[in-house]
Amino acid sequence: MIALAIAAPPSSHFIFIPVVLLLGIVIGFMMGSRATRDAFRLEQRKAAEREERRVRRQAEAEARK
């Protein structure tokens, strides 16, 4: 039977893993906040376009009267 020798990870492992985890959290937060900002701007633009169309239709309806 073959026994596998499992050694303790090196000390750099205990520094590298948390740094990578923290870096991933920061990058994810930045990308998520950018996506949220972009989605909010898109929604505002759509709302403004809907309002413009509504005003235009209302003006056209008033012009017909």
C-alpha positions, 0 to 999 in steps of 0.5 A: 500500500502506498502512503501519501505524505501530506506536508503543511502548506508553506507560510506564503500560502497563508499570505497568498490566499487571503490576498487573492480573496481580498483582491477578488472582493475588491475587483468584484465590488468595483465591477458590480458598482459600475454595472449598477451605475450603467443600469441606472443610467440606462433606466433613466434614459429610457424613462426620459425617452418615454416621457418625451414620447408621452409629451409628443403624443399629448401635443399631437392629440391637442393639435388635432382637437 
